[in-house]
């Protein structure tokens, strides 16, 4: 038997399990390692933050997919990897060996520095809500809502998002919508801090303008061309020494690889991500394929670099599935060709969304309905048909 080990429940691995369920591969045993049975779908996280869907409505049923594919699900986390010996260690202490392994574990965020004394008794450091990893966000957000329920109606409360990309903008607008709906007695004030001159860096001028308009409508103050340095008493200090007041900080910047990857013998870039070739095989010395090892999604470092966005992991999925099948057969892999301009649909927390592709952009309620249809269709693809019966 050839043992295929899938590490992580990311979007690409959902496609791998689906492909092997539709066409089983004789002589291949599959093991999926992930902490639980469900994995969040990044495209619906803002709607979940806004209270527009339940937790189960925005997660993929990886246990069901594993069962369909005849795979063994190990509910644990990998804490170390010895690629040279083709084995990984689980948090529970067990070692798993493999013939082929694929990593689809997402990314985390570099935690902000804290000024001395911010954790001392009586200090008023802002509450922190990191946007990654998504598993941790699923636990932290409901707990934070419980805390907010006990806050007094006065004084005004300030929500600051750090990171002006799509994730920072979308989550800030979603969180503000949720807080204003649940605690209308509180005056919620929003602000956005980013290193770029405009929100949505990398997008065209029109999509950036549309986002600025939505931020203004939501009463959000924009602070551009500034880098957050550290959490301080009652706010965040930037690289110019200015303190931005905040009671709640949404941290959506500084993506990096998971710490456990540094405990492996994998080649990593300066942000802790795994370099891959154009076939999604792990790259050694830039281009040579590492034997029996693959990576996809946010944990992979593609050349030239791709944004850390779920759309790329989704597009990698079918190619990864095909190449893993070829690898198990001893056949050559085919290249993954990413789109350099992808369609982005960004919710604005008010029943509207912005669609952008390159320099083009448009916004409206119909765009939000379009985004919802796409997201729900994706979830339904990886969910048992009897789920709601």
N, C-alpha and C positions, 0 to 999 in steps of 0.2 A: 504493500500500500504506500502511496505517496501522501504524506501528511501536509495539508495546507492550513496554515495558522493565520487567522484574521485578527489583528490586534486593533480594537477600537470599533465603535458602532457608528462611524461617520457615514455621510451620504454615499460615498463611493462604494463602501462595503454593502450597503443595501442593494445596489445594482449587482454586485458580485453574487450575493446569496440568491437574488432573483434569477440570475442567469444560470446558476448551477441547479436551481430548482426546476427550471424549465427544461434544461438539458443536463441530466446528471452525468458526471464523468466517472466511468468505471475505474476502479483502482485508486480513487482519491478520497481520503477522509478529511473532513473540514472541521476545524475547531474555531469558534468565535469567542474571544475574550473581551469582556466589557463589564463595567460595574453592576449594571442592572439589566432589565429586559427591554427597555425602551430608550430611544435616543432622540433628543430634541432636533427639530428641523429649523435651521437658522432663519429661513424665510418667514416663519410665523412667530418668531420670538417677540417682535414689537407688538403684534396683535395680542399676544398673551400678556405682555406687560401692561397693555392698555385695558385688560379685562374683557376683551372681545371674544376670547375662546378659553376653553379649559386646558389643563395640562395635557390630558390625553389627546386633545384635538391637534396639538402641535408636536407630537412625538411619533416616531416611526416604531412599529412593533417588530423589533429585531428578533425577539424570541420566536415569533410566528414565522418570520423569514427563515431563521435558522432551522426550524422544524421542517418547513417545506423543502429546504435544501438538504435535509438529512444531516445537518451539522450539529455538533455538540456545543452547547452554550456553557461557558465557564464564567460565572458571575464573580469576577475578581478584577484586579488591576495589575498590569505589568509594572514592575518597579525596577527591573534591570534586564539588559539584553546582552548576550554574548554571541554576536553574529558569526564570529569565526567558528564557534562550536555549534551553531544553529540551535540555540535554545534561549528561553526567556525565563525569568523568575517572577512569580506572582507575589502579591502582597501577603498572601497566606503562607508563603515559604516554598510552595511547590515549584518545581522546574518543569517546563514543557519543551519538548524537542520538536523540530519541524524539518521538512524538506524544502518547503516554500513558505515564506512569510510576507504578509502585507501589513503596513502600518497606515491607519486612517484614524488618528487620535486627536485631530484638531490642534488648536493652539491655546495658549494662555496669555495673560498680560503681565508685563513687568509692573510689579506693585509700586505705587508712588512712595517716595521717601517721606518721612515724617519729621517735622521739626522736634527738637528735644522738648519734652514736657507735654506733648499732645496726648499721651496715654496716661498721664499722671492723674491722681484723684482730683476732681474738680475742673479738669480741663474740658474744653468744649470743642474738641475736634469734630469736624463734620462726619456724618454717617457716610460710609463708602459702599458703593455698589459696583463692583467690577463686572463688565459685560462678558468676560470670558474667565474660565471655561464655562460652557453653558450648563453643565451638570451642577456646578456650584451656584450659578445664577438661579436655577430652579429652586434651590433651597433658601437662598438669601432673600429673594424678593418677597415671598409670602411672609417671612419672618419680619422683614422691614415694614411691610404693610401693617402688621400687628402692632409694631412700635408706633407707627404714625397714628393709628387709631386712638392712642392715648395722649397724643400731643395736645397741649392747650390751643385754643383758637387764636390766641395772640402770643407773640408778635408775628409779622409776616414771615413766611418760610421761603428760603432761597434754594433752588435746585440748579446746580452747575454741572454741565456735561463737559468733559475734557476729551477732545478728539472731534474734529469737524468733518470726518468722513461720513459715509452713509449711515454707519452704525451709530455714531454719536448723535447725528441729527435726528434719525428716526426714533431712537430710544428716548431721547430727551422729550420729543413731542408726545410719544406714547405715555411716558411716565407722568408728564404734566397733565395729560388728559385724564389719566386714572386718578391721580391725587386730587384734582379739582372736582372730579365726580364723587369721590368717596368722602372728601372733607371740604365741601363748598364753603364752610365757615372759616377756612383759613385762606389768607391772601398768598397764593403761590406765585413766586417770581422766578423766571427762568433765565439762564445765561449760558452761552456756549463759548468755550475757549479752544482755539485751534492755532496751529502753526502757519496755516495758509492765509492768503489774502482774502479768500472767499470760502464759504462752506462748500462741501463736495469737491475737494481738490482733485484734479484729474478729469472732472466732468467739463463739459462745454460751458460757455458763458450763459447760455439760456437756462440750462438746468440749475446752475448755481444761482441765477437770479430768481428762478421760481422758488428755490429753497429759502433764499433770503426773505422773499415775500411771505412764505408760510411761517417762518420764524417770527417775523414782525407781527403777523396776525395773532400768533400765540403769545405775544408779549415777551419774546426772548431777546435779550441783549447779546449782540455779537461782539466778541473780542478776538480779532484776528492777529496773525503774525506774532503770536506769543506762545511760549513753551511753558507748560506747567512744571514747576520744580519740586514742590513738596506740599504736603498737607500741613497747615498751621492752625493755630487757634481760630476757630470760626471761619475757615476758608482755605483757599489754595493760593500759594505764592507762585508767581511766574518768574521768568528769567530776567525780568526788569526790576524785580523787587516789589511789584505791586501785588497786593492781596485782594483776591476776588472772594467776596463774602459767600458762604455756602453753609447750609444746614445738611444738605445731601449732595454728594458728589457721584456722578455717573462716570466711571472710568472706562474709556473706550479707545485707548491708545497704547502703544508700546507692545505690539504683538510679538511673542517669542515662543520657542518650543518648550515643551514640558520639561521640568527639571530632571525627571528620571532618564531622559535621553542622554544626558551628560554622563550617566552612570553606565553607559553602554560603550561598545567599541565601534559605534556607527560614526561615519564621517558627518560632521555638522558644520553649518556655516556660523557666522559671528552672531546670529540671533537664535541659535540653537535649533534651526530647521535642518531637514535631511535633504541634501542635494540629490536630484534625480535626473536621469537621462530623458530623452524625448519619448521613451517607451514606458516611463514611470518606474523603471528599475533604479535602485539606489546607485548613485554614481560614486566612483572612487577616482580621485585625481581629476575630477572635472567631467570626464566622459566615459571612462571604462565602467562597465556594468559590474556591480557586486553580485556574486552568485547567489541566487535563491532569495533575493530580498527586494521588496517593492514598497513604494510609499505614494500616497495620494492625498488630496485635500490640503488643508491649511498647514499640516505638519511637513509637507514637501516643499522644497525650494527648487522651482523650475527655472530654467534659463532660456530667454530673459525672464526676470521675475514677473509673477502674476499677482494681482491683488488678492488678499486673504478674504475671499468671498465664496459663499456657498455655490454660486453658479458654476464656478470652475470645478469644484469637487463633483457636482452633478454630471458635468460633461466628461470628467475623467472616468466616471464609474463604468460605463460600457467597455471602454478601452482597457481598463484595469482587469475587468472580468475576462475579456478575451485573452489578454496576455498571461494572466494566471493560468488559464486553461492550456495555452500553448506551452507555458513553462512546465506544467505537470506532464505534458506529453513529450517534452524535450524539443519543442519546435521554436522557431524564431518569433520574436515579438514584433508588433507593429507600432509605429509612432503615434503619439497623441499630438494633435494639432489644435492648440487653443485659439479661440477667436480673440482677436486683439480689441475688438469693440463688441461689447455684450450689452444686451438690454437690461437696464436696471429699473426696478419698480420700487420706489421708496414711499412708504406710508407717511402721512403727516399728522396722524393722531386725531383728525377731525372728519373722518369719513372720506377723505380725499387721498390721492397719491400722485407722485411725480414719476413719469416715465422718461428715461433718458437713454440715448445711445449716441456716443460721440458728442458732437455739437448740438444734436437735436434734443428737444425736450418739450413735454406737454404735461399739463396737470388737470385734474378734475375728479369728480366723484366716480365717473365711469372708469377711470384708471384704477381706482381702489377696488371696484367690483371685478375688474379684469385681473388684478393681482390676487384677489381672494379666490377666484376660479382656478387660477394656475396653482396656487398653494394647496387648495383643497384637493385638487386632482392629484397632486404629487403625494400628499398624505394618503389618499385613498389607494394609490398604487401599492403602498407598502403597509396596508392595514387589512385585517381579516374582513371579509364582506359581511360577517355576522356581528360586527362590533357593536352596532347600535340596536340590535334586535333583542 
